[in-house]
Structure formats: structure tokens, C-alpha cells
Amino acid sequence: MASRRNGSAGRKKEIAEHQKERRRALQARHRATLAGLFDNLRKVVCPLEKTPAKWKILHHAKDFFQEQEAYLEKLLSLKAHPETALRARSGSRVRGVPARVTGGSGSSSEADPAEDLGLSQSTPTSQPDILEFEGWAPPLPL
């Protein structure tokens, strides 16, 4: 009877040791995964040779994600109102000419949504260049 108790106690100790090893291995794997993810985040957000402090990386990441979220919101608003985006880009498909024709007559909130997304080119074009296209009509005000 004593050997049976001694055997079960040894078995329980063996199981506990095995569980402890598994738990430590799992924690080490999680730490390695988190370290890899953080390193990838640092490379994307702060592509510098010098490694900044962790709080700076996280601050840059927060700003990066906020910019991406704002960009996504603009894309979703364009998707919700596709007729506005098509009107605004009516002449831009022929030669990649930006659809912006009006010269600063409205505020940035009334500006072309495609322009806000950085889809327009950086070189300004004059109105005669754009008007040479057949069937082109200026975008309707919102």
C-alpha cells in the first residue's frame, strides 16, 4: 500500500514537472512571437538604423494607425457615394490628368474626395488642357 501511494505521489510530481516545462516553453514561444511582432512594427513605423525607445515606436505606431484609419474612412465614404467619385474623376482617365479644375474656390472639405486621397498628380494643369477632352464636364458642387 505504501508503495502505491509513493508511486502515485511520484507520478503527480512527474506530471507537475512536465506541465511546468510545457508552460515555460509556451511562455518562451509567446515572448519570441511578441518580440518578432514588435521588431516588425518598429521596422514599419520607424525605418531608421538607430532604434528609438519603445514608447516612441508605440507613439509612431499609434499615429500611423490613425492615418491609415482616416484614409480608410475616406475610401469608405467614396465607396458609399460612388457617383460623386465618378463625377469628380470624369476627365482623369484619359491621360491621368487630375480632375481638379477649380482654383481654390472652396475649402478643403468641399474639395474633390479623390484629391484628398492623394490620387491627383502633383503637377497642376491648366483648364484648357482638361477642356480639350470631348464630353468633359466640371464636377458638380456637393
Backbone as JSON Lines, residues from 0, in Angstrom:
{"i":0,"aa":"M","n":[0.82,-1.18,0.0],"ca":[0.0,0.0,0.0],"c":[0.87,1.25,0.0]}
{"i":1,"aa":"A","n":[1.95,1.24,0.75],"ca":[2.83,2.38,0.84],"c":[3.52,2.61,-0.5]}
{"i":2,"aa":"S","n":[3.82,1.53,-1.19],"ca":[4.48,1.69,-2.49],"c":[3.51,2.28,-3.51]}
{"i":3,"aa":"R","n":[2.22,1.97,-3.33],"ca":[1.22,2.51,-4.24],"c":[1.1,4.03,-4.05]}
{"i":4,"aa":"R","n":[1.07,4.49,-2.8],"ca":[1.0,5.92,-2.52],"c":[2.27,6.62,-3.0]}
{"i":5,"aa":"N","n":[3.38,6.0,-2.74],"ca":[4.66,6.55,-3.16],"c":[4.73,6.64,-4.69]}
{"i":6,"aa":"G","n":[4.19,5.67,-5.37],"ca":[4.17,5.67,-6.84],"c":[3.26,6.75,-7.39]}
{"i":7,"aa":"S","n":[2.1,6.94,-6.77],"ca":[1.18,7.97,-7.26],"c":[1.72,9.37,-6.95]}
{"i":8,"aa":"A","n":[2.41,9.52,-5.81],"ca":[2.99,10.81,-5.49],"c":[4.12,11.14,-6.47]}
{"i":9,"aa":"G","n":[4.89,10.15,-6.84],"ca":[5.95,10.35,-7.82],"c":[5.38,10.67,-9.19]}
{"i":10,"aa":"R","n":[4.27,10.02,-9.49],"ca":[3.6,10.26,-10.78],"c":[3.05,11.69,-10.83]}
{"i":11,"aa":"K","n":[2.45,12.15,-9.73],"ca":[1.91,13.52,-9.68],"c":[3.04,14.53,-9.81]}
{"i":12,"aa":"K","n":[4.17,14.24,-9.17],"ca":[5.31,15.15,-9.24],"c":[5.84,15.2,-10.68]}
{"i":13,"aa":"E","n":[5.87,14.05,-11.31],"ca":[6.33,13.97,-12.7],"c":[5.4,14.76,-13.63]}
{"i":14,"aa":"I","n":[4.1,14.65,-13.4],"ca":[3.12,15.39,-14.22],"c":[3.28,16.89,-13.99]}
{"i":15,"aa":"A","n":[3.47,17.29,-12.73],"ca":[3.63,18.7,-12.41],"c":[4.9,19.26,-13.07]}
{"i":16,"aa":"E","n":[5.99,18.48,-13.06],"ca":[7.23,18.92,-13.71],"c":[7.02,19.07,-15.22]}
{"i":17,"aa":"H","n":[6.32,18.1,-15.8],"ca":[6.05,18.14,-17.23],"c":[5.2,19.37,-17.6]}
{"i":18,"aa":"Q","n":[4.19,19.65,-16.8],"ca":[3.33,20.81,-17.04],"c":[4.12,22.12,-16.91]}
{"i":19,"aa":"K","n":[5.02,22.14,-15.94],"ca":[5.84,23.33,-15.73],"c":[6.74,23.56,-16.94]}
{"i":20,"aa":"E","n":[7.34,22.49,-17.46],"ca":[8.19,22.61,-18.66],"c":[7.38,23.1,-19.84]}
{"i":21,"aa":"R","n":[6.2,22.55,-20.03],"ca":[5.35,22.96,-21.15],"c":[4.94,24.43,-21.02]}
{"i":22,"aa":"R","n":[4.59,24.84,-19.8],"ca":[4.19,26.22,-19.57],"c":[5.35,27.17,-19.86]}
{"i":23,"aa":"R","n":[6.56,26.82,-19.4],"ca":[7.73,27.67,-19.66],"c":[8.06,27.73,-21.15]}
{"i":24,"aa":"A","n":[7.94,26.61,-21.83],"ca":[8.2,26.6,-23.28],"c":[7.17,27.46,-24.01]}
{"i":25,"aa":"L","n":[5.91,27.35,-23.6],"ca":[4.85,28.15,-24.22],"c":[5.08,29.64,-23.97]}
{"i":26,"aa":"Q","n":[5.47,30.0,-22.76],"ca":[5.74,31.41,-22.44],"c":[6.92,31.92,-23.25]}
{"i":27,"aa":"A","n":[7.95,31.09,-23.41],"ca":[9.11,31.49,-24.21],"c":[8.71,31.7,-25.67]}
{"i":28,"aa":"R","n":[7.85,30.85,-26.2],"ca":[7.36,30.99,-27.57],"c":[6.57,32.28,-27.73]}
{"i":29,"aa":"H","n":[5.73,32.57,-26.75],"ca":[4.94,33.8,-26.79],"c":[5.84,35.04,-26.74]}
{"i":30,"aa":"R","n":[6.87,34.99,-25.87],"ca":[7.79,36.12,-25.79],"c":[8.52,36.32,-27.12]}
{"i":31,"aa":"A","n":[8.94,35.21,-27.74],"ca":[9.63,35.3,-29.03],"c":[8.69,35.86,-30.1]}
{"i":32,"aa":"T","n":[7.44,35.43,-30.1],"ca":[6.47,35.94,-31.06],"c":[6.24,37.43,-30.86]}
{"i":33,"aa":"L","n":[6.05,37.84,-29.62],"ca":[5.84,39.26,-29.33],"c":[7.06,40.08,-29.7]}
{"i":34,"aa":"A","n":[8.25,39.56,-29.44],"ca":[9.47,40.28,-29.8],"c":[9.56,40.43,-31.32]}
{"i":35,"aa":"G","n":[9.22,39.38,-32.05],"ca":[9.24,39.45,-33.51],"c":[8.21,40.44,-34.04]}
{"i":36,"aa":"L","n":[7.02,40.42,-33.48],"ca":[5.98,41.36,-33.9],"c":[6.38,42.8,-33.6]}
{"i":37,"aa":"F","n":[6.96,43.02,-32.43],"ca":[7.38,44.37,-32.06],"c":[8.51,44.84,-32.97]}
{"i":38,"aa":"D","n":[9.42,43.94,-33.32],"ca":[10.51,44.29,-34.22],"c":[9.97,44.65,-35.6]}
{"i":39,"aa":"N","n":[9.01,43.88,-36.09],"ca":[8.38,44.21,-37.38],"c":[7.67,45.55,-37.31]}
{"i":40,"aa":"L","n":[6.98,45.82,-36.21],"ca":[6.31,47.09,-36.01],"c":[7.31,48.23,-36.03]}
{"i":41,"aa":"R","n":[8.43,48.04,-35.36],"ca":[9.48,49.06,-35.34],"c":[10.0,49.32,-36.74]}
{"i":42,"aa":"K","n":[10.22,48.27,-37.53],"ca":[10.74,48.44,-38.89],"c":[9.75,49.18,-39.78]}
{"i":43,"aa":"V","n":[8.46,48.9,-39.62],"ca":[7.45,49.57,-40.45],"c":[7.27,51.02,-40.04]}
{"i":44,"aa":"V","n":[7.21,51.27,-38.75],"ca":[6.88,52.6,-38.25],"c":[8.1,53.51,-38.19]}
{"i":45,"aa":"C","n":[9.22,53.0,-37.78],"ca":[10.44,53.8,-37.64],"c":[11.57,53.14,-38.42]}
{"i":46,"aa":"P","n":[11.63,53.36,-39.74],"ca":[12.65,52.67,-40.53],"c":[14.03,53.31,-40.42]}
{"i":47,"aa":"L","n":[14.47,53.57,-39.24],"ca":[15.78,54.17,-39.0],"c":[16.77,53.1,-38.57]}
{"i":48,"aa":"E","n":[18.03,53.38,-38.75],"ca":[19.07,52.46,-38.29],"c":[19.15,52.48,-36.76]}
{"i":49,"aa":"K","n":[18.98,53.67,-36.2],"ca":[19.03,53.82,-34.76],"c":[17.69,53.4,-34.17]}
{"i":50,"aa":"T","n":[17.69,52.54,-33.19],"ca":[16.45,52.08,-32.59],"c":[15.98,53.07,-31.54]}
{"i":51,"aa":"P","n":[14.8,53.66,-31.74],"ca":[14.28,54.58,-30.72],"c":[13.73,53.81,-29.53]}
{"i":52,"aa":"A","n":[13.36,54.54,-28.51],"ca":[12.78,53.92,-27.32],"c":[11.44,53.27,-27.67]}
{"i":53,"aa":"K","n":[11.05,52.3,-26.88],"ca":[9.8,51.58,-27.16],"c":[8.6,52.5,-27.15]}
{"i":54,"aa":"W","n":[8.58,53.47,-26.26],"ca":[7.41,54.35,-26.2],"c":[7.33,55.2,-27.46]}
{"i":55,"aa":"K","n":[8.49,55.55,-28.06],"ca":[8.47,56.32,-29.3],"c":[7.93,55.46,-30.45]}
{"i":56,"aa":"I","n":[8.33,54.22,-30.47],"ca":[7.83,53.31,-31.51],"c":[6.32,53.17,-31.39]}
{"i":57,"aa":"L","n":[5.85,52.98,-30.18],"ca":[4.41,52.82,-29.98],"c":[3.66,54.11,-30.32]}
{"i":58,"aa":"H","n":[4.27,55.26,-30.01],"ca":[3.65,56.55,-30.36],"c":[3.56,56.7,-31.88]}
{"i":59,"aa":"H","n":[4.65,56.37,-32.57],"ca":[4.64,56.42,-34.03],"c":[3.63,55.44,-34.61]}
{"i":60,"aa":"A","n":[3.54,54.27,-34.01],"ca":[2.58,53.27,-34.48],"c":[1.16,53.78,-34.31]}
{"i":61,"aa":"K","n":[0.88,54.42,-33.19],"ca":[-0.46,54.97,-32.96],"c":[-0.79,56.0,-34.02]}
{"i":62,"aa":"D","n":[0.15,56.9,-34.3],"ca":[-0.06,57.91,-35.33],"c":[-0.24,57.28,-36.7]}
{"i":63,"aa":"F","n":[0.58,56.26,-36.99],"ca":[0.49,55.56,-38.27],"c":[-0.89,54.93,-38.44]}
{"i":64,"aa":"F","n":[-1.36,54.27,-37.4],"ca":[-2.67,53.62,-37.48],"c":[-3.8,54.65,-37.59]}
{"i":65,"aa":"Q","n":[-3.67,55.79,-36.94],"ca":[-4.68,56.83,-37.06],"c":[-4.73,57.38,-38.48]}
{"i":66,"aa":"E","n":[-3.55,57.55,-39.11],"ca":[-3.53,58.0,-40.5],"c":[-4.18,56.97,-41.42]}
{"i":67,"aa":"Q","n":[-3.85,55.7,-41.19],"ca":[-4.43,54.64,-42.01],"c":[-5.94,54.56,-41.82]}
{"i":68,"aa":"E","n":[-6.4,54.77,-40.6],"ca":[-7.82,54.75,-40.3],"c":[-8.53,55.9,-41.01]}
{"i":69,"aa":"A","n":[-7.93,57.09,-41.0],"ca":[-8.52,58.24,-41.69],"c":[-8.59,57.98,-43.19]}
{"i":70,"aa":"Y","n":[-7.53,57.39,-43.74],"ca":[-7.51,57.05,-45.16],"c":[-8.61,56.04,-45.49]}
{"i":71,"aa":"L","n":[-8.77,55.04,-44.65],"ca":[-9.81,54.04,-44.85],"c":[-11.19,54.66,-44.76]}
{"i":72,"aa":"E","n":[-11.39,55.58,-43.84],"ca":[-12.7,56.25,-43.74],"c":[-13.01,57.02,-45.02]}
{"i":73,"aa":"K","n":[-12.0,57.69,-45.59],"ca":[-12.21,58.4,-46.84],"c":[-12.55,57.44,-47.97]}
{"i":74,"aa":"L","n":[-11.85,56.3,-48.01],"ca":[-12.15,55.31,-49.04],"c":[-13.57,54.77,-48.88]}
{"i":75,"aa":"L","n":[-13.97,54.52,-47.65],"ca":[-15.32,54.02,-47.41],"c":[-16.38,55.05,-47.76]}
{"i":76,"aa":"S","n":[-16.08,56.33,-47.52],"ca":[-17.05,57.36,-47.9],"c":[-17.15,57.46,-49.41]}
{"i":77,"aa":"L","n":[-16.03,57.26,-50.12],"ca":[-16.08,57.24,-51.58],"c":[-16.88,56.04,-52.07]}
{"i":78,"aa":"K","n":[-16.71,54.92,-51.4],"ca":[-17.45,53.72,-51.79],"c":[-18.94,53.91,-51.54]}
{"i":79,"aa":"A","n":[-19.29,54.62,-50.48],"ca":[-20.69,54.86,-50.16],"c":[-21.34,55.8,-51.16]}
{"i":80,"aa":"H","n":[-20.55,56.68,-51.78],"ca":[-21.07,57.65,-52.76],"c":[-20.27,57.55,-54.05]}
{"i":81,"aa":"P","n":[-20.39,56.47,-54.8],"ca":[-19.56,56.28,-55.99],"c":[-19.86,57.29,-57.09]}
{"i":82,"aa":"E","n":[-21.09,57.79,-57.17],"ca":[-21.41,58.75,-58.24],"c":[-20.62,60.04,-58.06]}
{"i":83,"aa":"T","n":[-20.32,60.44,-56.84],"ca":[-19.53,61.63,-56.59],"c":[-18.1,61.41,-57.07]}
{"i":84,"aa":"A","n":[-17.55,60.25,-56.79],"ca":[-16.19,59.94,-57.21],"c":[-16.1,59.86,-58.73]}
{"i":85,"aa":"L","n":[-17.11,59.31,-59.4],"ca":[-17.09,59.22,-60.85],"c":[-17.21,60.59,-61.49]}
{"i":86,"aa":"R","n":[-18.06,61.44,-60.96],"ca":[-18.19,62.8,-61.48],"c":[-16.88,63.55,-61.34]}
{"i":87,"aa":"A","n":[-16.24,63.38,-60.21],"ca":[-15.02,64.12,-59.94],"c":[-13.87,63.64,-60.81]}
{"i":88,"aa":"R","n":[-13.88,62.39,-61.22],"ca":[-12.78,61.83,-61.99],"c":[-13.13,61.65,-63.46]}
{"i":89,"aa":"S","n":[-14.15,62.31,-63.97],"ca":[-14.62,62.07,-65.32],"c":[-13.55,62.3,-66.38]}
{"i":90,"aa":"G","n":[-12.72,63.29,-66.24],"ca":[-11.7,63.57,-67.24],"c":[-10.35,62.98,-66.93]}
{"i":91,"aa":"S","n":[-10.19,62.39,-65.79],"ca":[-8.86,61.96,-65.38],"c":[-8.44,60.62,-65.95]}
{"i":92,"aa":"R","n":[-9.33,59.88,-66.57],"ca":[-8.97,58.55,-67.06],"c":[-8.24,58.59,-68.39]}
{"i":93,"aa":"V","n":[-8.37,59.65,-69.15],"ca":[-7.78,59.68,-70.48],"c":[-6.26,59.72,-70.42]}
{"i":94,"aa":"R","n":[-5.7,60.67,-69.71],"ca":[-4.24,60.78,-69.61],"c":[-3.76,60.85,-68.17]}
{"i":95,"aa":"G","n":[-4.59,60.51,-67.2],"ca":[-4.18,60.61,-65.81],"c":[-4.15,62.05,-65.33]}
{"i":96,"aa":"V","n":[-4.88,62.92,-66.01],"ca":[-4.92,64.33,-65.62],"c":[-5.8,64.46,-64.39]}
{"i":97,"aa":"P","n":[-5.37,65.22,-63.4],"ca":[-6.2,65.36,-62.2],"c":[-7.51,66.05,-62.52]}
{"i":98,"aa":"A","n":[-8.54,65.69,-61.81],"ca":[-9.88,66.21,-62.06],"c":[-10.07,67.59,-61.45]}
{"i":99,"aa":"R","n":[-9.09,68.09,-60.73],"ca":[-9.23,69.39,-60.08],"c":[-9.12,70.5,-61.13]}
{"i":100,"aa":"V","n":[-10.17,71.26,-61.28],"ca":[-10.17,72.35,-62.25],"c":[-10.34,73.67,-61.55]}
{"i":101,"aa":"T","n":[-11.22,73.71,-60.59],"ca":[-11.48,74.97,-59.9],"c":[-10.27,75.34,-59.08]}
{"i":102,"aa":"G","n":[-9.86,76.56,-59.16],"ca":[-8.63,77.01,-58.49],"c":[-8.89,77.57,-57.12]}
{"i":103,"aa":"G","n":[-9.04,76.74,-56.1],"ca":[-9.13,77.2,-54.72],"c":[-10.42,77.92,-54.39]}
{"i":104,"aa":"S","n":[-11.52,77.63,-55.09],"ca":[-12.76,78.35,-54.81],"c":[-13.46,77.82,-53.57]}
{"i":105,"aa":"G","n":[-13.12,76.62,-53.12],"ca":[-13.78,76.05,-51.95],"c":[-12.77,75.67,-50.9]}
{"i":106,"aa":"S","n":[-13.27,75.32,-49.74],"ca":[-12.37,74.89,-48.68],"c":[-11.99,73.44,-48.91]}
{"i":107,"aa":"S","n":[-11.11,72.91,-48.08],"ca":[-10.65,71.54,-48.25],"c":[-11.77,70.54,-48.02]}
{"i":108,"aa":"S","n":[-12.77,70.89,-47.24],"ca":[-13.88,69.96,-47.02],"c":[-14.78,69.86,-48.24]}
{"i":109,"aa":"E","n":[-14.77,70.91,-49.1],"ca":[-15.59,70.87,-50.3],"c":[-14.78,70.4,-51.5]}
{"i":110,"aa":"A","n":[-13.52,70.1,-51.3],"ca":[-12.65,69.71,-52.39],"c":[-12.98,68.3,-52.86]}
{"i":111,"aa":"D","n":[-12.38,67.94,-53.95],"ca":[-12.57,66.64,-54.56],"c":[-12.12,65.54,-53.6]}
{"i":112,"aa":"P","n":[-12.95,64.52,-53.32],"ca":[-12.54,63.46,-52.4],"c":[-11.35,62.67,-52.93]}
{"i":113,"aa":"A","n":[-11.26,62.48,-54.24],"ca":[-10.12,61.75,-54.79],"c":[-8.83,62.53,-54.57]}
{"i":114,"aa":"E","n":[-8.92,63.85,-54.57],"ca":[-7.75,64.68,-54.34],"c":[-7.25,64.51,-52.91]}
{"i":115,"aa":"D","n":[-8.16,64.4,-51.95],"ca":[-7.77,64.22,-50.55],"c":[-7.01,62.93,-50.35]}
{"i":116,"aa":"L","n":[-7.26,61.93,-51.18],"ca":[-6.61,60.65,-51.02],"c":[-5.25,60.61,-51.69]}
{"i":117,"aa":"G","n":[-4.85,61.7,-52.3],"ca":[-3.55,61.71,-52.94],"c":[-3.59,61.08,-54.32]}
{"i":118,"aa":"L","n":[-4.76,60.99,-54.95],"ca":[-4.86,60.38,-56.25],"c":[-4.53,61.35,-57.36]}
{"i":119,"aa":"S","n":[-4.57,62.64,-57.1],"ca":[-4.28,63.61,-58.14],"c":[-2.77,63.76,-58.27]}
{"i":120,"aa":"Q","n":[-2.34,64.22,-59.43],"ca":[-0.92,64.39,-59.66],"c":[-0.44,65.67,-59.01]}
{"i":121,"aa":"S","n":[0.86,65.76,-58.83],"ca":[1.4,66.93,-58.16],"c":[1.56,68.11,-59.1]}
{"i":122,"aa":"T","n":[1.62,67.88,-60.43],"ca":[1.78,69.0,-61.35],"c":[0.43,69.58,-61.69]}
{"i":123,"aa":"P","n":[0.24,70.87,-61.48],"ca":[-1.05,71.47,-61.79],"c":[-1.23,71.59,-63.3]}
{"i":124,"aa":"T","n":[-2.46,71.42,-63.78],"ca":[-2.75,71.55,-65.2],"c":[-3.68,72.73,-65.38]}
{"i":125,"aa":"S","n":[-3.57,73.32,-66.52],"ca":[-4.44,74.46,-66.78],"c":[-5.77,73.97,-67.31]}
{"i":126,"aa":"Q","n":[-6.77,74.81,-67.23],"ca":[-8.12,74.44,-67.64],"c":[-8.21,74.11,-69.13]}
{"i":127,"aa":"P","n":[-7.52,74.82,-70.05],"ca":[-7.61,74.45,-71.46],"c":[-7.11,73.03,-71.74]}
{"i":128,"aa":"D","n":[-6.11,72.56,-71.0],"ca":[-5.63,71.19,-71.21],"c":[-6.71,70.18,-70.89]}
{"i":129,"aa":"I","n":[-7.47,70.43,-69.87],"ca":[-8.5,69.49,-69.46],"c":[-9.72,69.61,-70.37]}
{"i":130,"aa":"L","n":[-10.05,70.82,-70.81],"ca":[-11.26,71.02,-71.61],"c":[-11.14,70.47,-73.01]}
{"i":131,"aa":"E","n":[-9.94,70.07,-73.44],"ca":[-9.8,69.53,-74.78],"c":[-10.45,68.16,-74.92]}
{"i":132,"aa":"F","n":[-10.73,67.5,-73.83],"ca":[-11.37,66.19,-73.9],"c":[-12.84,66.34,-74.25]}
{"i":133,"aa":"E","n":[-13.3,65.48,-75.13],"ca":[-14.71,65.52,-75.51],"c":[-15.57,64.98,-74.38]}
{"i":134,"aa":"G","n":[-16.67,65.61,-74.16],"ca":[-17.61,65.12,-73.17],"c":[-17.22,65.42,-71.74]}
{"i":135,"aa":"W","n":[-16.2,66.21,-71.55],"ca":[-15.8,66.51,-70.18],"c":[-16.7,67.58,-69.6]}
{"i":136,"aa":"A","n":[-17.1,67.37,-68.37],"ca":[-17.91,68.36,-67.66],"c":[-17.29,68.57,-66.29]}
{"i":137,"aa":"P","n":[-17.28,69.81,-65.81],"ca":[-16.71,70.04,-64.48],"c":[-17.54,69.34,-63.42]}
{"i":138,"aa":"P","n":[-16.92,68.95,-62.31],"ca":[-17.67,68.29,-61.25],"c":[-18.73,69.21,-60.66]}
{"i":139,"aa":"L","n":[-19.86,68.6,-60.36],"ca":[-20.96,69.36,-59.77],"c":[-20.65,69.65,-58.31]}
{"i":140,"aa":"P","n":[-21.03,70.83,-57.81],"ca":[-20.77,71.13,-56.39],"c":[-21.61,70.23,-55.5]}
{"i":141,"aa":"L","n":[-21.05,69.89,-54.37],"ca":[-21.73,68.99,-53.43],"c":[-22.72,69.71,-52.59]}
